[in-house]
Amino acid sequence: QVHVVESGGGLVQAGESLRLPCAVSGNMFNIAAVGWHRQAAAKQLEMVALILSNGATGYALDSERGRFTISRDDAKYTVYLQMNRLKHEDTAVYCCAILRRGDSKYDHWGRGTQVTVSS
């Protein structure tokens, strides 16, 4: 089994920054991508950003492009989501998940970390 643990959330003011680490452990064989997702209150889960096994990155939300950056540190087995110039609408539970090669959906989800941005 592969496991992910998110951290780094908290309460911040609009305009401030947070960096969320997703620590990966266990069996990391055949990981195709690591993705950050979020779910705000009364809204559906949405993809935020992903990083592929070859290092290529993607950002799913137009409103977050230019503010959010996904990266990884292989030595620490950690994927990071850097969030700058945070807005109130970024408030959500942020979750990390694994996409295995050959699978169509992410699995091995973490428990999530709450990010709250005050107006």
C-alpha positions as CSV (number, residue, x, y, z in Angstrom):
1,Q,0.0,0.0,0.0
2,V,1.0,3.6,-0.6
3,H,0.0,6.3,1.8
4,V,-0.2,10.1,1.7
5,V,-0.4,12.6,4.6
6,E,-1.2,16.2,4.0
7,S,-0.3,19.0,6.4
8,G,0.4,22.8,6.4
9,G,-3.1,24.1,6.5
10,G,-4.4,26.8,8.8
11,L,-6.0,30.2,9.0
12,V,-4.5,33.0,7.0
13,Q,-5.5,36.4,5.8
14,A,-6.2,37.2,2.2
15,G,-3.0,37.9,0.3
16,E,-0.8,35.6,2.4
17,S,0.8,32.3,1.4
18,L,0.8,28.7,2.5
19,R,2.8,25.6,1.4
20,L,1.1,22.3,1.8
21,P,3.3,19.2,1.8
22,C,2.0,15.8,0.8
23,A,4.2,13.1,2.3
24,V,4.2,9.9,0.3
25,S,5.2,6.6,2.0
26,G,4.8,2.9,1.5
27,N,4.9,1.2,-1.9
28,M,5.6,3.9,-4.5
29,F,5.9,1.5,-7.4
30,N,3.9,2.5,-10.6
31,I,2.8,5.9,-9.5
32,A,1.7,7.9,-12.5
33,A,0.8,11.2,-10.8
34,V,0.2,12.9,-7.5
35,G,-2.7,15.3,-7.5
36,W,-3.9,18.0,-5.2
37,H,-7.6,18.5,-4.9
38,R,-9.9,20.6,-2.8
39,Q,-13.5,20.7,-1.7
40,A,-15.1,23.9,-0.4
41,A,-18.2,23.9,1.8
42,A,-21.3,23.0,-0.3
43,K,-19.2,22.5,-3.4
44,Q,-17.9,19.4,-5.3
45,L,-14.4,18.1,-5.1
46,E,-12.2,19.7,-7.8
47,M,-8.8,19.1,-9.1
48,V,-6.3,21.8,-8.3
49,A,-2.9,20.7,-9.7
50,L,-1.0,17.5,-10.5
51,I,2.5,16.4,-11.1
52,L,3.4,13.4,-13.3
53,S,6.1,10.9,-12.8
54,N,8.2,12.6,-15.4
55,G,7.9,15.9,-13.6
56,A,5.5,17.6,-15.9
57,T,2.8,19.7,-14.1
58,G,-0.7,20.7,-14.8
59,Y,-3.1,23.2,-13.3
60,A,-6.8,22.6,-13.6
61,L,-8.3,25.9,-12.5
62,D,-7.9,29.2,-14.3
63,S,-8.3,31.2,-11.2
64,E,-5.4,29.4,-9.5
65,R,-2.9,29.6,-12.4
66,G,-0.1,31.9,-11.6
67,R,-0.8,31.7,-7.9
68,F,-0.4,28.0,-7.2
69,T,2.6,25.9,-7.9
70,I,3.0,22.2,-7.5
71,S,6.5,20.6,-7.1
72,R,8.2,17.7,-5.5
73,D,11.3,16.8,-3.5
74,D,12.2,13.3,-4.3
75,A,14.7,13.0,-1.5
76,K,11.9,13.8,1.0
77,Y,9.3,11.8,-0.8
78,T,7.1,14.9,-0.7
79,V,4.9,16.8,-3.2
80,Y,4.2,20.4,-2.4
81,L,1.4,22.8,-3.2
82,Q,2.6,26.4,-2.9
83,M,-0.3,28.8,-2.7
84,N,0.4,32.5,-3.0
85,R,-1.9,35.6,-2.8
86,L,-4.6,33.5,-1.2
87,K,-8.2,34.6,-1.6
88,H,-11.3,33.9,0.5
89,E,-12.6,31.6,-2.2
90,D,-9.6,29.4,-1.8
91,T,-11.0,28.2,1.5
92,A,-11.4,24.5,1.4
93,V,-10.2,21.1,2.6
94,Y,-7.2,20.3,0.5
95,C,-6.5,16.6,-0.2
96,C,-3.6,14.8,-1.9
97,A,-4.1,11.5,-3.9
98,I,-2.2,9.0,-6.0
99,L,-3.0,8.0,-9.6
100,R,-1.5,4.6,-10.4
101,R,-0.5,3.7,-13.9
102,G,-3.3,2.0,-15.7
103,D,-6.0,3.5,-13.5
104,S,-8.5,6.1,-14.5
105,K,-9.2,7.6,-11.1
106,Y,-7.1,8.8,-8.2
107,D,-7.0,6.7,-5.1
108,H,-5.0,6.4,-1.9
109,W,-6.3,9.7,-0.6
110,G,-5.1,11.5,2.4
111,R,-7.4,12.8,5.1
112,G,-7.0,16.4,4.0
113,T,-5.9,19.6,5.6
114,Q,-8.1,22.6,6.1
115,V,-7.2,26.0,4.6
116,T,-9.2,28.9,5.7
117,V,-8.6,32.4,4.2
118,S,-10.2,35.3,6.0
119,S,-11.7,38.1,3.9
